[in-house]
């Protein structure tokens, strides 16, 4: 199988001619996006921390309620899958 220069696959991204600026721009956009996500996550964590500190019993109640719902869903799924195994 003959490969021409245009069909050659570079072993390293750095070997691609004319793509350096494109990869650099993509890397910069990715870093900017990650920095923005990091900043938003920081604000969300601060808000959640403040909400839990201001209303600790409400937070416990919400956590308990979510746990009950998840537990019920798991129990229903487990019961449903065990019934299917006994059907002919």
N, C-alpha and C positions, 0 to 999 in steps of 0.2 A: 504494500500500500504506500503510495507516494504522497508526501506532504509538501505543499508549497510553503513559501514564507508566510503567505496570508493565512494558511490553514494551520500554522504552527501554534501549539498551545503552550503559553509560557509557564514555566515552572514556578514562577513567583509573580505576584501582582505587580511588583516594581518593574518587571520586564515589559509590560504592556506599553506600547508607544502611544503618546498622545492622550493617555487616560489619567495621568498624574493629577491634573487639576480637578478632574471630575471626582476621583476618589478622595482627594483632599477636601473638596467642597462637601461631599457626602459625609465625611468624617466630622467636619466642623458642624454641619447641621445636626448630626446625631448627638454630638456633645452638647449643643445648645438645647436640644430637646430633652436630653437626660437631665441637664441642669434645671430646666423648667419643671420637669416631673419631680425632681428632688425637692425643689422649693415648695411645690404644691403639697407634697407628702408631709413636709415639715410643718406646714400650716395645719394640715388635717390632724396630725398627731398632737399638736399644741391645743387645738380645739377640743379633741376627744379627751385629752388629759384634764382640761379645765372643766368640761361638762361632767366628768366622773367625779372630780373633786368637789364640785358644787352640789351634785345630786348623787351621793354614793348609794343610797338605798334604791333609787330608781334604776341605777346602773345594774345593781344586783338583780332586781326584778326583771329587767329586760334580758339579762344574760340567762336567768332561769327560764324565762318564757321561750327564748330561742332554743335552749337545750331541750326543753320538753317537746317542742315541735320537731326538732331534728331526731330526737329519740323515737317519737311516734312514727315518723316517716321511715326510719330504719326498721322498726318493728313491723310495719305494714309491708315493706319490701321483703323482709325475711319471711313473713308468713305467706306472702304471695308466691315466693319462689319455692317454698317447701310444699305447697299445695300442687303446684305444677308438676313436681317430680313424681307424685303418686297417681296422676291421671294416666289412663291407658293411651 
